[in-house]
Amino acid sequence: MPRYFHTEGICLRRFAYSNTSQVASFITPDAGRLTFLAKGVTRAPKRGIRTGFDLLGRYELVYTRRRYGSLHNLTYRWLRDGLPDLRRSLEPLLCGYYAAELALNFTIEGDPCPVLYPALVAELHGFAAGGNLGAGVLRLELAALEEHGSCPTFDSCAECGEPLPLRGPVCFSPLNGGPLCPRCEGELSPHWRRHTTTVGADQLQGLAAAVSRTPDTAPPAPERIVAMSAILRFHIRSLLGKELRMWKYLQQRHLSRSLRQVRRSGT
């Protein structure tokens, strides 16, 4: 007799499998990323229309695991939150699509997501409510890196652990896992120096506060968000060896000032 599992999840990707079925990937809080075969999910009811999974929709899911492979059988789904306000404006929707791409690239099957999943739920609602898009994107990028275990250190030298300068430029090295103090920077060979960038000490302090979830009395200024996001953009590109596909779509659209600048900082 098959064993049934129950969870909730956000739909990150879906595509047609046949005339009436879909294959869909979800991020779940207790099992990481899961991919399901949903048979008959697009079959039209007698007096209805053809339906399927809502991208970025939050679902209750009941499924059975296959003995071999990672494609599970979905037996029941119920749309818990379709986020209709997210689809009324282009900017929040693009941010939501970027959030889905982040989750697809920084989660694995069977690994719980205690950091990224609640952050994704909160920020999607924030996008739908018209919150600060640039700050929300920045928080999601930090949550994705933290969940993946590849979030850099921002408050000390990644190589020796010594304190960083409080002002001025600092060398940031994704290969070393964060910023470098002047002594460790001087020991870098010319080959590895090509894989570093220069950032501001104040930007690292802002990222350190964001990682530690230090409450701020006021949201960061757009210029500060731009600079901090540029560091994460450089780090993500180095980790994945590619640019995320949503970056170019965000850059080509007429976005709000803070979000447009954040996207440009990734070029």
C-alpha positions as CSV (number, residue, x, y, z in Angstrom):
1,M,0.0,0.0,0.0
2,P,1.5,3.4,-0.9
3,R,2.5,5.8,1.8
4,Y,1.0,9.3,1.4
5,F,2.9,12.5,2.4
6,H,1.4,15.9,3.1
7,T,3.2,19.2,2.8
8,E,2.8,22.7,1.4
9,G,4.8,24.3,-1.4
10,I,5.3,27.1,-3.8
11,C,5.2,26.3,-7.5
12,L,8.5,27.3,-9.1
13,R,8.2,25.8,-12.6
14,R,5.6,23.8,-14.6
15,F,5.3,22.5,-18.1
16,A,2.9,20.2,-20.0
17,Y,3.5,16.5,-19.9
18,S,0.6,15.5,-22.1
19,N,-2.8,16.9,-23.1
20,T,-4.1,16.8,-19.5
21,S,-1.0,16.4,-17.3
22,Q,1.8,18.6,-16.0
23,V,5.2,18.2,-14.4
24,A,5.8,20.8,-11.7
25,S,8.6,21.7,-9.3
26,F,7.8,23.1,-5.9
27,I,9.9,24.4,-3.0
28,T,8.6,22.9,0.3
29,P,9.7,23.7,3.9
30,D,10.3,20.1,5.0
31,A,11.6,18.4,1.8
32,G,13.3,21.1,-0.2
33,R,12.6,21.0,-3.9
34,L,10.2,18.4,-5.1
35,T,9.1,17.6,-8.7
36,F,5.7,16.0,-9.3
37,L,3.8,14.4,-12.1
38,A,0.2,15.6,-11.8
39,K,-2.0,13.5,-14.1
40,G,-5.1,15.1,-15.4
41,V,-4.4,18.4,-13.7
42,T,-5.4,20.4,-16.8
43,R,-8.4,18.3,-17.7
44,A,-11.4,20.6,-18.1
45,P,-14.4,19.9,-15.8
46,K,-17.8,19.6,-17.2
47,R,-18.7,23.3,-16.9
48,G,-15.4,24.8,-16.4
49,I,-12.2,25.7,-18.2
50,R,-8.8,24.0,-18.5
51,T,-6.7,24.7,-15.4
52,G,-3.2,23.9,-14.2
53,F,-0.7,25.0,-11.6
54,D,-0.4,28.7,-10.9
55,L,3.2,29.7,-11.0
56,L,4.2,31.1,-7.6
57,G,1.0,29.8,-6.1
58,R,1.1,28.3,-2.7
59,Y,-0.4,24.8,-2.5
60,E,-1.3,22.1,-0.1
61,L,0.1,18.9,-1.6
62,V,-0.5,15.2,-1.0
63,Y,1.8,12.8,-2.9
64,T,3.4,9.4,-3.0
65,R,7.1,8.8,-3.5
66,R,8.4,6.7,-6.3
67,R,10.9,4.0,-5.4
68,Y,13.2,5.1,-8.2
69,G,13.8,8.5,-9.5
70,S,12.8,11.9,-8.3
71,L,9.5,12.4,-10.1
72,H,6.8,11.8,-7.5
73,N,3.1,11.2,-8.0
74,L,0.8,14.0,-6.9
75,T,-2.5,12.7,-5.7
76,Y,-4.1,15.9,-4.4
77,R,-3.5,19.6,-4.5
78,W,-5.3,22.6,-3.2
79,L,-4.5,26.2,-4.0
80,R,-4.0,27.9,-0.6
81,D,-2.8,31.3,-1.9
82,G,-2.7,32.4,-5.5
83,L,-1.3,35.9,-4.9
84,P,-3.6,37.7,-7.3
85,D,-2.2,41.1,-6.4
86,L,1.3,40.0,-7.5
87,R,0.0,39.7,-11.1
88,R,-1.6,43.2,-11.3
89,S,1.7,44.9,-12.0
90,L,4.8,43.9,-14.0
91,E,7.5,44.9,-11.6
92,P,6.3,42.7,-8.6
93,L,5.7,39.8,-11.0
94,L,9.2,39.9,-12.5
95,C,10.6,40.0,-8.9
96,G,8.5,36.9,-8.2
97,Y,9.9,35.1,-11.2
98,Y,13.4,36.0,-10.1
99,A,12.6,34.6,-6.7
100,A,11.5,31.3,-8.3
101,E,14.7,31.1,-10.3
102,L,16.8,31.7,-7.2
103,A,15.0,28.9,-5.4
104,L,15.5,26.5,-8.3
105,N,19.2,27.2,-8.4
106,F,19.9,27.1,-4.6
107,T,17.8,24.2,-3.4
108,I,18.1,20.4,-3.7
109,E,15.7,17.5,-3.4
110,G,15.1,16.2,0.1
111,D,16.9,19.0,1.9
112,P,14.6,21.1,4.1
113,C,14.4,24.9,3.6
114,P,13.9,26.4,7.0
115,V,15.5,29.7,5.9
116,L,14.5,30.2,2.3
117,Y,10.9,29.0,2.3
118,P,9.6,31.4,5.0
119,A,11.6,34.2,3.4
120,L,10.1,33.4,0.0
121,V,6.6,33.4,1.4
122,A,7.2,36.7,3.2
123,E,8.8,38.5,0.2
124,L,6.2,37.3,-2.3
125,H,3.5,38.9,-0.1
126,G,5.7,42.0,0.2
127,F,6.0,42.3,-3.6
128,A,2.2,41.8,-4.0
129,A,1.6,44.5,-1.3
130,G,3.9,47.0,-3.1
131,G,6.8,46.8,-0.7
132,N,10.4,47.9,-1.4
133,L,11.3,45.7,-4.4
134,G,15.0,46.3,-4.3
135,A,15.3,45.5,-0.6
136,G,13.0,42.4,-1.0
137,V,15.2,41.0,-3.8
138,L,18.3,41.6,-1.7
139,R,16.8,39.7,1.3
140,L,15.9,36.8,-1.0
141,E,19.4,36.6,-2.4
142,L,20.9,36.5,1.1
143,A,18.3,33.8,2.2
144,A,19.1,31.7,-0.9
145,L,22.9,31.9,-0.2
146,E,22.4,31.2,3.5
147,E,20.2,28.1,2.7
148,H,22.7,26.8,0.2
149,G,25.5,27.2,2.7
150,S,27.5,29.6,0.5
151,C,26.7,32.9,2.0
152,P,29.9,34.9,2.4
153,T,31.2,36.3,5.6
154,F,30.9,40.1,5.7
155,D,32.2,41.2,9.1
156,S,35.8,39.8,9.1
157,C,38.5,38.5,6.7
158,A,37.4,35.3,5.1
159,E,40.9,34.0,5.1
160,C,42.4,34.8,8.6
161,G,39.4,36.1,10.5
162,E,40.9,39.5,11.3
163,P,38.7,42.6,11.5
164,L,38.2,44.5,8.3
165,P,38.9,48.2,7.8
166,L,35.9,50.4,8.8
167,R,36.3,52.7,5.9
168,G,37.6,52.6,2.3
169,P,37.8,49.9,-0.3
170,V,38.0,46.2,0.5
171,C,38.9,43.3,-1.7
172,F,36.0,40.7,-2.1
173,S,36.9,37.2,-3.2
174,P,34.1,34.6,-3.9
175,L,36.7,31.9,-4.1
176,N,37.8,32.7,-0.5
177,G,34.3,33.1,0.7
178,G,34.2,36.8,1.4
179,P,36.3,39.9,1.9
180,L,40.0,39.9,2.6
181,C,42.0,42.1,4.9
182,P,44.9,44.1,3.4
183,R,47.5,41.5,4.4
184,C,45.6,38.5,2.8
185,E,44.8,40.6,-0.2
186,G,48.6,41.2,-0.7
187,E,49.3,37.5,-0.6
188,L,46.9,36.8,-3.6
189,S,48.6,35.6,-6.8
190,P,48.0,37.6,-9.9
191,H,45.9,34.7,-11.3
192,W,43.4,34.7,-8.4
193,R,43.4,38.5,-8.2
194,R,41.5,38.5,-11.5
195,H,38.6,36.7,-9.7
196,T,38.1,39.5,-7.1
197,T,36.4,42.8,-7.0
198,T,36.6,45.9,-4.9
199,V,33.7,46.9,-2.6
200,G,33.1,49.5,0.1
201,A,33.5,48.7,3.8
202,D,30.2,50.3,4.5
203,Q,28.5,48.0,2.0
204,L,29.9,45.0,3.9
205,Q,28.7,46.3,7.2
206,G,25.2,46.7,5.7
207,L,25.3,43.1,4.5
208,A,26.5,41.8,7.8
209,A,23.6,43.6,9.5
210,A,21.2,42.1,7.0
211,V,22.5,38.5,7.5
212,S,22.3,38.9,11.3
213,R,18.8,40.3,10.9
214,T,19.6,43.4,12.9
215,P,16.5,45.6,12.9
216,D,17.0,48.9,11.0
217,T,15.1,52.0,12.0
218,A,14.7,52.9,8.3
219,P,15.0,50.9,5.0
220,P,18.3,51.2,3.3
221,A,18.8,54.0,0.7
222,P,18.4,52.9,-2.9
223,E,22.1,53.6,-3.5
224,R,23.1,51.4,-0.6
225,I,20.8,48.6,-1.9
226,V,22.4,48.9,-5.3
227,A,25.9,48.6,-4.0
228,M,25.1,45.6,-1.7
229,S,23.2,43.8,-4.4
230,A,26.2,44.2,-6.7
231,I,28.4,42.2,-4.3
232,L,25.8,39.4,-4.2
233,R,25.4,39.5,-8.0
234,F,29.2,39.0,-8.4
235,H,29.2,36.2,-5.8
236,I,26.2,34.3,-7.4
237,R,27.7,34.5,-10.8
238,S,31.0,33.1,-9.5
239,L,29.2,30.3,-7.7
240,L,26.9,29.2,-10.6
241,G,29.3,29.9,-13.4
242,K,26.5,31.7,-15.2
243,E,24.1,34.6,-15.1
244,L,20.5,33.9,-14.0
245,R,18.1,34.2,-16.9
246,M,15.8,36.7,-15.2
247,W,18.5,39.4,-14.9
248,K,18.3,40.4,-18.6
249,Y,14.5,40.5,-18.5
250,L,14.5,42.7,-15.5
251,Q,17.0,45.1,-17.1
252,Q,15.0,45.4,-20.3
253,R,11.8,46.6,-18.5
254,H,10.8,50.0,-17.2
255,L,11.2,49.3,-13.5
256,S,11.1,51.4,-10.4
257,R,14.3,53.4,-9.7
258,S,15.7,51.3,-6.9
259,L,15.0,48.0,-8.7
260,R,16.3,49.2,-12.0
261,Q,19.6,50.3,-10.4
262,V,19.9,47.0,-8.6
263,R,19.5,45.1,-11.9
264,R,22.0,47.3,-13.6
265,S,24.5,46.6,-10.9
266,G,24.6,43.0,-12.0
267,T,25.9,43.7,-15.5
